[in-house]
Amino acid sequence: MKGIILAGGAGSRLYPLTMVASKQLQPVYDKPMVYYPLTVLIASGVRDFCLISTPKDLPRFRELLGDGREWGLSIEYREQPRPEGIAQAFLIADTFIGQDPVTLILGDNVFFGGDAFPRAFAEFKSGAAVFAYHVTDPQRYGVVEFDARMRAVSIEEKPVRPRSSFAVPGVYLYDNQVVDIARSLKPSARGELEITDVNRVYLERGQLQVYRLPRGFAWLDAGTSSSLHEASAYVQAIEKRQGIKIGCPEEAALWRGFITLDQFEQRLGRMPNCEYRDYLSTVAAEARAGRLPYGVPRAG
């Protein structure tokens, strides 16, 4: 499966921070925001990436992530000149997707907890799969409605009167039909190609799987100044309490077998002395001793 990270947009909700750097390059505690969605997809087994951003911001992403080889990945970059909806990503990345299934993740979302994503990715065969997360303000999101047997029966984008409290967070899995579906969409009243309209097509075809994320799972949308601060505070609290770090591509790549321990340690050797390197050094030591906390899933 191929992976798209959508890291575009005007960043107006984070002004004036975005005068300095793109929203997805802002720090969420101790790492750039884009590290978090990148790590989610690596941990789910994705190795081929396309990052989509504005022409102005793409050079900064290239400088930060490079071609991905140091993580055992392949990363290419595409421009989104104007933000015209999440589903526009499939048109921008159509030649990258080719004949493969694809997952899209939003670059300003932070996730933590459990193995719901790796399991869903491993189970995915065809159609589409999205996730449902219980929130207090569903009118801000795409909302999925369930029947009495907890089967999805409708999806609405930012409804005034939500039919449930389950929002669809920014991770989506699709088969190769998604490119043609995106091409067939008409812009919404907001002038955008809505991802909810893509999901509705799959739902109407009986090809949409919805996974409800469990209690204890955390989804943080870091797209405003307040939510960016909240996400940073959450990450800091978890890392301090548990002695782990969230959103480390190197660690996820090692767990997945995308890089060897020798390659992991070589990357460490190129880092300056910092807390991030200190943490990854403990990961390397645990791996050398055969004590990685979650084991080391292998590629494929």
N, C-alpha and C positions, 0 to 999 in steps of 0.2 A: 504494500500500500504506500502511496505517495502522500506527502504532507505539505499543506499550504499554511503558512503563518501570515495572517493579514495584519499588517502593521502600518496602515496608512491613516487617512483621516486628517482633518484640519487641526485637531487637538485644541479646539476652542474652549472646551470645558476645563482645561488645565492652564489656560492663559494666566499669567505671563510665563509660566515655567516652560511652555513649548516654544517660546522665543529663543530659548537656549538650546534645547534638544527635543527631539520627537517624543511624544508621549511614551512610546514603547521602549525608549532609552532612559526614561526616568528611573531613579533608584527605588526599588521596593526593598527596604531595609538595606541589605548589603550586596545586592546584585541588580544588574539592569533588568527592567521589567520583562524584556523579551526572553531572558533565560528561563522564566517559569513555564510559559507554554512550550518552548523548545524542549525542556526536560520532560514535560508530560508526554510528548509524542515519542521521544527517544525511549522512555520507559515502557511505552506501548508497542515498541518494535519498529518504529518508522526510521528509515535511514536516508531517504531521498526527499529533499526539501526545496520548496520555492518560497522565498520571502517576498511579499509584495508591500511596497511602500511608495512614498512620494519621490519624485525625481530629486528633490532637495535633500531628503533624508537617507536615500539608499547608500551614498558613500559612507555614512557613519555606520550603517549596519554591516557593510562589507568590511570595514576596518575592525569592527568588533568580532564578527563571526567568521570572516574569511570564507574559504570554500568548504569548510566543515571537516576537512581531512583529519584534523587533530582529534576529532571525536569519532572518527570512523564513519563520517557522514558525507553526503554530497549536498551542497547548498547552492542554489542559483537564485537570481534576483530579477524581479520584474517591476516595472513602473505602474503606478496607478495615478495618472495625472490629476484626476478629480475623483473625490469620494462619491461614487454613485451606487452604493449598496454593497452588502456583503457578497451577494450572489455574483456581482461583477467579477469577483476573483476567479471564477471558473472560466470566464471568457478571456481574462488576461493570461491565465495559466493553461489554456487549452492544449498547447503543444507540449507543455511539461507533463500534463496528465496523461496524454497519449491514450492508450487502451487500458489503463490501470484503474483500480479503485483509488479513491482519494479521501483524505480527511482534511478538514479545514478547522483551524483553531484561531481564535481572536487573540491578538498580541497584547491585549490589556486585561486578560483574565488570569487569575491565580487560583490554582486548585491544590487541595491537599487532603490525603486520607484514603486508605483502602486501595483496593485493586480493581475498582469498577471499570476504569478505562482499559487497562491491559486485557481484562477478560472480554470486554465488548469487542475490542480490536481482534482478539484471537478467534472469537465466534463469528465475526462478520463474513458473510458470503456474497450477498447481493442485496439490492434495494438500497435502503437508507437506514441509518440508526442515529437517534439523538438521545438526549438525556433530559430528565425532569428533576427539578430541584425546588423544594418548598421554600417560598419567600414570603415576606410580609407586604411587599409592594409589587405584585405581579403586573400591574398596569404599565410598568417600565419596560417590560420584556415581551418576547413571544411567549404565549401561554398555551399549554396543552391541557385539554379537557379529557377526563377519563369516564367511562361508563361504570356501572356497578361491579363489573368484573375486572376493573382497572385496565381496560383496553382503551387506547387513544381513539377518540372520536372526532376531535377538532383541534385545530391550531390557529390562533389569532395573534396578530402583531400589535402590541401595545393597546389592548382593548380598554375602552373606558369602563366597562363593567366586566371584569375578568370572570370566566366561568369556572376557574379553579385558582388555587394558589401555587400551582406548579409552573415555574418558568423554565424555558429552554436555555441552558447556558451555552457558551460559545465554543462548543466542540461538536463537529458534525462528521458523520461517515457516509460516503456515497459510493455507489457503483458508477460505471462509466456513462450511465444515462444522464448524469447530472449536467454535463456540458450542453447537451441538446436541450435539456429542460431550461437551463439558464438562458440559452439563446431564445427560447420561445416566450420568455417573460416580458410583460409590459411594465414600465416603471410605475411605481405607486404614486399616490398623491404627493408624497415627499420627493418625487423624482428619482427614486432609488429602485434597484432590483432587489427585492426583499428575499432574504433567506427563508422566511416563513412561507412565502409562496412556493419555493422549491420543496419544502417539507410537505406542504399541502398536496402537491402533485403526487408525491410518493404515498401519502396517506390515502388519497382517493384511489390509487392503484392497488391498495392493500399491501404495499411494500415498505411500510415504515415501522421500524422497531423502536420502542421507547423504553429506555432503562431509567427507572427511578433511582436516584442517588440516595444512599442511606443516611440516616441521622448520624451526626458526627463527621460527615464529609463537609469540607469547607470549599465554598466558591466565593471568590472576592473579585468584583469588577473594579479595577483600579483606574477608572476613567475620569474621576473628578478629584479635586484637591483633597476633599474629606475622605473619599474612599481610598485614595492613594496612601494617606496617613494611616487609615485603619488597616490596610493590607500590610504596611510596614510594621505596625505594632503587633499584628497577629503573627507575622513571620518571626519577629524578634522573640515573642513570647514562646513560641513552639521551639525555636532553635535553642533558646536558653534553658528551657525546661527539659527537653529531651536529649540535648547534646548532639543533635543532627542538624544538617542544613537542608532547606527546601530549595529546589530549583538549581541543582548543580549538574550541568550537562556532562561533565567529566565522570561523575559518580554513576549517573544513569547509563552512560556508554559502557563503563566497566561492567556494571551489573548485567547488561544485555550481551556482553561479549563482542561489542562493536570495536573495542580496543583491548589490547592485552595489558596486563599489569605493567610490563616493561614500558609500553607506550604511555600509559597513565603516568608513570613516574618520570618519564622524559618530559612530559608536559609540565609536571610540577617543577622540574628543574629550570624551566624557562620563566617561571612566575617570580615576581618580587616577594620579599618577606612581607606577609600580611596574614590576617586571620583566615582568609579564604584558603591560602596555601597551607596554613597550619592544620585546618580541618581536613583537607584532602590528604595531607601527610598521615593523619591518623587512619583514614580510610585505607591508604596503601599498606600501612602496618598491619591492620586487621586482615586485609586480603592476603598478605604474605603469610600470616598465621592461620589462614583458612577460616577466618571468623567474620566475614562480611555479614552484617546483621540480617539481611533478607536473602542471603544466597546470591548467586550470580546466574540469572537466567541467560541462556545462550541464544545467539541470533538464530532466527528461523525456527 
